Structures are given as structure tokens and as C-alpha cells.
Amino acid sequence: MIKSLFLVIFLSFLPVTVEKTYFKNHFKNGNLKSEGWLYKNQKVDYWFYYFENGNKKSQGSYKDNKKIDWWIVYRNDGTILKKCEYQNDVVSGLCIVYNQDKIICAEKYENGIKKKIYYTVEEYKKDQK
């Protein structure tokens, strides 16, 4: 009895390990709505989002439930609309905008505010000096 009590008390002081789980959410029609990793009930690592028709809507990384790094945003037809840099869940850096799989411009953001649009590589390079 004492050994059992000791074991229960000892185990209650051990930290509970929480593992990452892969989460999937579906639309009413059964198609996938989103999928990605959860850790301690927060989005982490890479996630995918989908339109109801099954095409990708967006994809990118999370850290502590906030968007980070590069995200790709798609049109409903599956073509890429833009690729944007995120920091702490806010667009910060460049957004490369596409039309029919061709780059049409780059937008520079600071803390979610669009600061400049570049239509040529030369414009961008000039601004980097």
C-alpha cells in the first residue's frame, strides 16, 4: 500500500509530455478545409488551407499560433496569387504578386502597412542601396 501511494505521488510530480498532433478540419461537403500541426493547442510548423472546391487556399508556417516566414496564397482556381513574408502574424517584408504564373509586381510591407510597390527588378535593387 505504501509503495503504491509513493508511486502515485512520485508520478504526479513528473511533467506531462505534450506531443505535437496533426490536425485536420473538413467542410460540410467532406473536403479538407485545413490541416497542420498543433502543439499545446496552438498552431505550429507548416499548415495548409483549402477552398471548398478542394484547391489550396494558402500555406505556410506558424510559430506559437502566429504566421511566420513565407506564405503562399492561391486563387480559387489553384493558381498562385502572391507569396508574402510574415513576422509575428503580420505581413512584414515582401509580397510577390502573380498573374497567370508570372510576377507582376512586388509589394514592400512594414508591420502590415504597404510601403512601396516595385514593378521592375531595377526599381527594387535601386531601393536596396
N, C-alpha and C positions, 0 to 999 in steps of 0.2 A: 504494500500500500504506500509506504513512504517513498519507495523507488518510483512508483507511478506518479505520485504527487511531484516529486523532484523533477521528473522528466517533463511533465506538463508545464511546470514553472520555467524550466530551462528553455523549452521550445517557444514559450510565449515571448521571450526576450530576443529571439533570433529575428533578424529583419526579414520581412516578407519580400520575396523577389517578385517583381512585376516584369513580365515579359512583353515584348512587342507582339502585337497581334495584327493580322492582315484583315482589314475591314472592307466589306462590300455593301453598297446600298443600291437598291433597284427602283426603277419607275414602276408604276402600276401595271404597265404592259409587260413587265418582266425583264426589260432591257436594263443593262447596267447603268447606274446614274453616277456612281463614284466608287473609287477603290484606292486603298492606300494603307499605310502603316499608322497604328495608334500605339502610343506609349503613355501610360498613366492618363488615359482618356484624352490625350492631346495628339493632334496630327504631327507626325514626324516623317522624315525621309520623303520618298517620292510618292506622288498622288496623281491619279488620272480622273478627269471628269468627262462626262459624255452627254450629248444631246439625246433626246428621247428616241430619235431615229437610229441610235446606235453609233453615230460618228463621234469622234473625240471632240470635246469642247475646249479643254485645256489640260495642261500637265505641267508639273513642276515640284519643287521641293519645299518642305516645311521644316521648321525647327521651332519647337515649343509652341506649336499651333499658329505660327506666323510664316507667311510666304517668304522664301529667301531665294537668292540666285536667279537663274534664268527660268522664265515660264513661257510656254508656247500656248498661244490662243488660236483656236481654229474657227473658221466659218462653219455654218450648218452643213455645208456640202463636203466638209472634210479638208478643204484647203487651208493653208496657214494664213491667218490674218496678221499676226505680229508675234515677235519674241521680245520679252521685256525682262529687265533686271529688277529684282525686288530686294529690299533690305527691310527687315523688321515689319513685314506685311504691307509695305508701301513701295510703289514704283519709284525707284531711285537709280538713275543711270540711263542706259539707252533702251529705247523700244525700236526695233527694226520692223517696219511696216511693209507688208507684201500685197501684191495684186497679181493673181494668176501665177503664183510661184516666183515672181520677180520682185526684188526690193524696189520700192518706190520712194522711200524716204526713211530717215532715222530721226527719232524724237528724243531729245535730252530732257530727263526729269530730275528734279531735286525735291525730295520729300513729297512726292505725289503731284508736284506742280510742273507743268510743261514749261521749259525754259527756252527751248530752241528747236527748230526743225532743220535738218540737213537734207538737201536734195541731191548732193553730189559728194563723192569721197573727198574731193578737194576742199569743199566747204568744211567738212568735218576735220580734216587734217589741219587746216588753217586755224581752226578754233582750238586745237590741242596744243598749240605753241605758246 
